[in-house]
Amino acid sequence: MYTPKKDYIKKVKKELMASGLSEVITYSLISEEESKQFINEEKELVYLMDPISKDKSVMRNSLIPSLLNVYNYNSARKIKDISIF
C-alpha cells in the first residue's frame, strides 16, 4: 500500500545511495552488552526467551551497535572506504 511516508523513505534512500553510501541490513538481535552501550536513558530490554546464542539474545533499541559491527567487520578486512547508512 502506498503511503507518503514510504515514498519519503524511498527518496531519502535514493539520495543517500546517490551520495555514495551503502544501505546495510542487520539483525534485530544483539548481545545484552551491546544493547547497554548506547542508551541515554534507562530502557527496559526485550530478551529472547530461547536465544540461539548469547550474542543474539536482546532486541536492539539502537542502530548504532549494529552499524559499528558492520564497520568493524569491514575494517578488519582492510576495507578503508566504509560509507554506510
Secondary structure, DSSP 8 states (H G I E B T S, - for coil): ---HHHHHHHHHHHHHHHTT-B-----SEE-HHHHHHT-SS-----B-SS-SSGGG-EE-S-SHHHHHHHHHHHHHTT-----B-
